[in-house]
Amino acid sequence: DAFLKEGWVSKGKSRKSKVQGFPKPRYKINEPIVSQ
């Protein structure tokens, strides 16, 4: 998971499309909870 999140966070463009399926949903749910 570390290399996955680092990949889409570092590149955030090319890999994002491919890695979007794994880290996207998980982080998206945690983002709002952590924000609030």
KAURMO-V537503 format. One line per field, one symbol per residue. ss: DSSP state (@ for helix, = for strand, . for the rest). phi: phi as a letter, one per 40 degrees, with the letter a starting at -180 (. if undefined). psi: psi as a letter, one per 20 degrees, with the letter a starting at -180 (. if undefined). Layout:
BEGIN
ss=???
phi=???
psi=???
END
This chain:
BEGIN
ss=.@@@@@@@@@...@@@@@@@@@@@@@@@@@@@@@@.
phi=.ccccccccccgbccddccdcccdccccccdccccc
psi=hghghhghgfgjfghgggihhfhfgghhhhghghg.
END
